[in-house]
């Protein structure tokens, strides 16, 4: 699932989505999904540079530091994770505390 070969590259695809009226891009990197190895920073930066709409980074987060890394290395507007929270490998509060200790603005009420 999730692997269909097309003639379009990611840059062309996200530009087309924006032109068709997309309000944001939720970017899932299938090669990083579930790996806990960190976000695909190069892909996220490339997509963000291709569009003017918000880009949400997804796939690959395995620890709180991966979140601060994606914000520091790219200009993404948000980052998400699912598996690490569902499997209780990392607490949501731990990620928010980590981000609050840096320069990332988060919604957090401890």
VOGU-3710 file (C-alpha; in Angstrom, 3 decimals, decimal comma):
1> xxxxxxxxxx> 0,000/0,000/0,000  1,004/3,545/-0,653  3,379/2,888/-3,526  2,080/3,877/-6,934  4,596/4,895/-9,591  3,653/8,060/-11,481  5,353/10,344/-13,965  5,178/13,195/-11,437  7,871/13,922/-8,884  6,974/15,154/-5,415
11> xxxxxxxxxx> 7,771/18,772/-6,344  5,364/18,697/-9,289  2,730/16,869/-7,253  2,641/19,339/-4,373  2,679/22,318/-6,752  -0,303/20,822/-8,572  -2,138/20,232/-5,279  -1,554/23,831/-4,262  -2,755/25,080/-7,668  -5,909/22,988/-7,281
21> xxxxxxxxxx> -6,686/24,705/-3,977  -5,134/22,534/-1,266  -4,871/24,488/1,967  -1,935/22,516/3,352  0,245/19,500/2,612  0,415/16,647/5,124  3,621/15,026/3,900  3,969/11,320/4,640  7,273/9,717/3,654  6,399/6,050/3,160
31> xxxxxxxxxx> 10,082/5,068/3,381  10,324/6,503/6,908  6,875/5,494/8,160  7,205/3,361/11,287  11,007/3,371/11,279  11,550/5,669/14,292  14,660/6,897/12,433  13,682/10,555/12,129  11,884/12,632/9,540  13,101/12,828/5,928
41> xxxxxxxxxx> 14,528/16,319/6,321  15,603/16,703/2,692  12,156/15,767/1,369  10,381/18,073/3,820  12,654/21,003/2,965  12,173/20,396/-0,768  8,386/20,301/-0,462  8,293/23,374/1,744  10,373/25,308/-0,792  8,009/24,265/-3,580
51> xxxxxxxxxx> 4,771/25,624/-2,077  3,457/28,638/-0,171  0,877/26,673/1,846  1,647/25,068/5,223  3,506/21,749/5,247  3,013/19,215/8,039  5,869/16,741/8,460  4,911/13,120/9,070  6,610/9,726/9,261  9,756/8,691/11,044
61> xxxxxxxxxx> 9,610/10,301/14,490  11,056/8,040/17,150  12,061/10,388/19,959  11,445/13,972/21,133  14,675/15,145/19,498  13,341/14,223/16,057  10,675/16,895/16,468  13,118/19,679/17,325  15,364/18,461/14,500  12,634/18,765/11,869
71> xxxxxxxxxx> 11,769/22,295/12,985  15,437/23,358/13,090  16,390/21,809/9,740  13,306/22,690/7,698  10,715/25,436/7,642  7,811/23,026/8,120  4,767/24,454/9,851  3,934/21,437/12,001  5,078/17,885/12,697  3,115/14,832/13,703
81> xxxxxxxxxx> 3,651/11,302/14,869  1,337/8,446/15,688  3,021/5,089/16,231  5,379/6,206/18,987  2,389/7,499/20,937  0,072/4,546/20,230  2,789/2,090/21,261  3,544/4,285/24,303  7,214/4,490/23,396  7,187/8,259/23,944
91> xxxxxxxxxx> 4,706/10,339/25,918  3,112/13,294/24,149  4,002/15,436/27,167  7,682/14,505/26,778  7,696/15,826/23,219  5,949/19,038/24,251  8,321/19,570/27,184  11,310/18,988/24,913  10,023/21,476/22,335  9,173/24,068/24,996
101> xxxxxxxxxx> 12,782/23,907/26,217  13,895/25,099/22,782  12,643/27,769/20,417  9,555/25,915/19,174  6,104/27,246/20,036  3,677/24,544/21,129  0,235/24,405/22,694  1,039/23,023/26,098  -0,666/23,205/29,477  1,399/21,134/31,934
//
